[in-house]
Amino acid sequence: MTDLYIEDKGIKMKQKHLIIIAILVFCVLFFTFTSCSRIDSGEVGIVTTFGKPSEEILNPGLHFLNPFSSVTTIDLKIRTVVAESEAASSDLQRVHTAITLNYKVDYANAVKLFTKVSKDEKYIESAIVTPFVNESFKAVVAHFTAENLVNKRDEVSREIQDLLNSKLNKTYLDAISISVTNFKFSDSFNAAIEGKVTAQQEILTTQNKLLKQRVDNEIAITKAQTESQAIVLRAEADAKALNLKKMALTPELIQLNAIEKWNGVLPVYSSNSLPFIKEIK
């Protein structure tokens, strides 16, 4: 009996040991997997232990943590928000437009964003980004006339982005790019702009016609002047040639010229008053 008792007691001890070992293995595995965190590409992890965030930022990859710590991921990929905005120009025209903003979280300040602002993307968009977009649009548009808003769209967009970026940086966000679609004005203003454009086109057409007429007149005058100068030059040349001829005609030259032209036949005279000259036929 004693041997059986001892044997049974040894078996129970072994079973207890196995149970304890199994529990220990389970705990080790449990804490190992629960303290392991994976950060995907385009994200960072913020470690908190009993609610207190760590200054360390976890980059993409597999990380082993304190079993009592947890990880909150912050998306660093570019986010897009479209905001409808309305403002008054410097000449008191109501302007409406849609602004598309691309922004992202500043990597170096991800912990500050998490602790001082929020990790909720919807909250950040509705409570921070969209109001900043509207504020920046109104502030910039107030320095431009309605007409200049159309003619200087690139400059307007650049100023809005610069102002917006200065605001977003205070909340640890970065403005990547901004796009301002067509500005919409009141019907009366659109009619006034259309009338102004039409008048400018008519003025330009009239100016082009007058310019063409002036050019044609200048060409005609130049041509007439050229022809007149040519006539004068020819006349002067003829006069000079005639003067030269006159200067060269001496009596001897005239006599010599007459002799060269005589054909050797004496002149024939027929007259009843001169009977002594016979008419030669």
C-alpha positions in Angstrom: 0.0 0.0 0.0 2.8 2.3 0.9 4.4 1.8 -2.5 1.2 2.4 -4.3 0.6 5.6 -2.4 4.1 6.8 -3.1 3.7 6.0 -6.8 0.3 7.7 -7.1 1.7 10.7 -5.3 4.6 10.9 -7.8 2.3 10.7 -10.7 0.2 13.6 -9.3 3.3 15.6 -8.8 4.4 15.1 -12.4 0.9 16.1 -13.6 1.1 19.3 -11.5 4.5 20.0 -12.9 3.2 19.5 -16.5 0.3 21.8 -15.8 2.6 24.4 -14.4 4.9 24.1 -17.4 2.0 24.3 -19.8 0.7 27.5 -18.0 4.1 29.0 -18.2 4.5 28.2 -21.9 1.0 29.7 -22.5 1.9 32.8 -20.6 5.1 33.2 -22.5 3.4 32.7 -25.8 0.6 35.0 -24.9 2.8 37.8 -23.8 5.1 37.3 -26.7 2.3 37.7 -29.3 0.3 40.3 -27.4 3.5 42.4 -27.1 4.3 42.1 -30.8 3.1 44.9 -33.1 3.3 45.3 -36.8 3.5 48.7 -38.5 2.4 48.8 -42.1 4.1 50.9 -44.8 3.0 54.6 -44.8 2.3 54.5 -41.1 4.1 55.1 -37.8 3.3 53.7 -34.3 2.9 55.6 -31.1 3.6 53.5 -28.0 1.6 54.2 -24.8 2.1 52.5 -21.5 -0.7 53.0 -19.0 -1.9 55.9 -21.1 1.4 57.7 -21.3 2.8 58.0 -24.8 6.4 57.3 -25.6 8.6 59.8 -27.5 9.8 57.0 -29.6 8.1 56.6 -33.1 7.8 53.1 -34.5 8.6 52.8 -38.1 7.1 50.2 -40.5 8.0 46.7 -39.5 7.6 44.2 -36.7 8.2 45.4 -33.1 8.3 43.6 -29.7 6.9 45.7 -26.9 6.3 45.8 -23.2 3.3 43.5 -22.6 1.6 46.4 -20.7 2.1 48.8 -23.7 -0.2 49.4 -26.6 0.4 50.9 -30.1 -1.6 53.5 -31.9 -0.9 53.8 -35.7 -0.8 57.2 -37.4 -1.3 57.3 -41.2 1.3 59.4 -42.9 0.0 59.0 -46.5 -1.3 62.0 -48.3 -4.9 62.9 -47.5 -7.3 64.9 -49.7 -10.1 67.2 -48.6 -12.5 69.2 -50.9 -13.9 72.3 -49.3 -16.6 74.6 -50.7 -15.8 78.2 -49.8 -17.3 81.6 -50.3 -15.7 85.0 -49.8 -15.9 88.7 -50.8 -13.3 90.2 -53.1 -11.7 93.6 -52.6 -14.3 95.2 -54.9 -17.1 93.5 -52.8 -18.0 90.8 -55.3 -19.2 87.5 -53.9 -16.9 84.7 -55.0 -17.6 81.0 -54.6 -15.3 78.1 -55.4 -14.2 74.6 -54.5 -10.8 74.1 -53.1 -9.0 70.7 -53.2 -6.2 70.3 -50.6 -3.7 67.5 -50.4 -2.0 67.3 -47.0 -0.3 64.9 -44.7 0.9 64.4 -41.1 4.3 65.8 -40.3 6.4 62.7 -39.5 8.7 64.4 -36.9 5.6 65.7 -35.0 3.4 62.6 -35.1 3.6 62.2 -31.3 2.6 65.8 -30.8 -0.3 65.4 -33.1 -1.4 62.3 -31.2 -1.1 64.0 -27.8 -2.1 67.6 -28.5 -4.6 67.3 -31.4 -6.1 63.9 -32.2 -5.5 60.7 -34.1 -9.0 60.7 -35.6 -8.7 61.6 -39.3 -12.4 62.6 -39.5 -12.0 65.0 -36.6 -8.8 66.5 -38.0 -10.5 67.1 -41.3 -13.7 68.6 -40.0 -12.4 70.5 -37.0 -9.1 71.7 -38.3 -8.3 71.4 -42.0 -11.7 72.5 -43.5 -12.0 75.6 -41.3 -8.4 76.6 -42.1 -9.1 76.2 -45.8 -12.1 78.6 -45.6 -10.2 81.1 -43.4 -7.2 81.2 -45.8 -9.4 81.5 -48.9 -11.3 84.5 -47.4 -8.2 86.2 -46.2 -6.4 86.0 -49.6 -9.5 86.8 -51.8 -10.0 90.0 -49.8 -6.8 91.4 -51.4 -7.8 90.8 -55.0 -10.5 92.3 -57.2 -12.9 89.8 -58.8 -11.3 90.3 -62.2 -7.8 89.7 -60.8 -8.9 86.5 -59.2 -9.5 85.2 -62.7 -6.4 86.7 -64.3 -4.0 85.8 -61.5 -5.3 82.4 -60.5 -1.8 80.9 -60.0 -0.8 83.7 -57.7 -4.0 83.4 -55.7 -3.5 79.6 -55.3 0.1 80.1 -54.2 -0.9 82.7 -51.5 -3.7 80.5 -50.2 -1.4 77.5 -49.9 1.3 79.6 -48.1 -1.2 81.0 -45.6 -2.8 77.6 -45.2 0.5 75.9 -44.6 1.4 78.3 -41.9 -1.8 77.5 -40.1 -1.5 73.7 -40.6 2.0 73.6 -39.3 0.8 74.8 -35.9 -1.2 71.6 -35.7 1.6 69.4 -37.1 0.2 69.0 -40.6 1.8 69.9 -44.0 -0.1 71.3 -47.0 1.3 69.4 -50.1 -0.7 71.1 -52.9 -3.9 73.1 -53.4 -6.2 73.4 -56.4 -8.7 76.1 -56.9 -11.5 75.4 -59.4 -13.3 78.0 -61.5 -14.5 81.0 -59.5 -18.2 81.6 -59.6 -19.6 85.2 -59.4 -23.1 86.7 -59.5 -25.1 86.8 -62.7 -24.8 90.6 -62.9 -21.0 90.5 -62.5 -20.8 87.8 -65.2 -22.9 90.0 -67.6 -20.6 93.0 -66.9 -17.5 91.0 -67.5 -19.0 89.6 -70.8 -19.9 93.2 -71.9 -16.4 94.4 -71.1 -14.8 91.6 -73.0 -17.0 92.3 -76.0 -16.2 96.0 -75.9 -12.4 95.3 -75.7 -12.7 93.0 -78.7 -14.5 95.6 -80.7 -11.9 98.2 -79.7 -9.1 95.8 -80.7 -10.7 95.1 -84.1 -11.1 98.9 -84.8 -7.5 99.5 -83.8 -6.3 96.7 -86.1 -8.2 98.2 -89.0 -6.8 101.7 -88.3 -3.3 100.3 -88.1 -3.7 98.4 -91.4 -5.0 101.6 -93.1 -2.1 103.6 -91.7 0.4 101.0 -92.9 -1.2 100.9 -96.3 -1.0 104.7 -96.5 2.6 104.7 -95.5 3.4 102.1 -98.1 1.6 104.1 -100.8 3.4 107.3 -99.8 6.7 105.5 -99.8 6.1 104.1 -103.2 5.1 107.5 -104.6 8.1 109.1 -103.1 10.3 106.4 -104.6 8.8 106.8 -108.0 9.2 110.6 -107.8 12.8 110.3 -106.8 13.4 107.9 -109.7 11.8 110.4 -112.1 13.9 113.3 -110.7 17.1 111.2 -110.9 16.3 110.2 -114.6 15.7 113.9 -115.4 18.9 115.0 -113.8 20.8 112.3 -115.6 19.3 113.4 -119.0 20.1 117.0 -118.3 23.7 116.2 -117.4 24.0 114.1 -120.6 22.6 117.0 -122.7 24.9 119.4 -121.1 27.9 117.2 -121.8 26.8 116.9 -125.5 26.5 120.7 -125.7 29.9 121.2 -124.2 31.4 118.7 -126.8 29.8 120.3 -129.9 32.5 122.6 -131.3 32.3 124.2 -134.9 35.0 121.8 -136.2 33.1 118.8 -134.8 29.9 120.0 -136.4 31.6 120.4 -139.8 33.3 117.0 -139.5 30.0 115.5 -138.6 28.4 117.0 -141.7 31.2 115.7 -144.0 30.8 112.2 -142.5 27.1 112.3 -143.4 27.6 113.6 -147.1 27.1 110.9 -149.7 29.3 112.5 -152.4 26.4 113.9 -154.6 26.4 117.6 -155.2 23.1 119.3 -154.7 21.1 119.9 -157.8 19.3 123.2 -158.5 16.7 123.8 -161.1 15.7 127.3 -161.9 14.7 129.3 -164.9 16.7 132.3 -163.7 20.0 130.2 -163.9 20.2 128.8 -167.5 23.9 128.1 -167.2 23.3 125.2 -164.7 21.9 122.1 -166.3 19.6 119.9 -164.4 21.1 116.5 -163.8 18.7 113.7 -163.6 
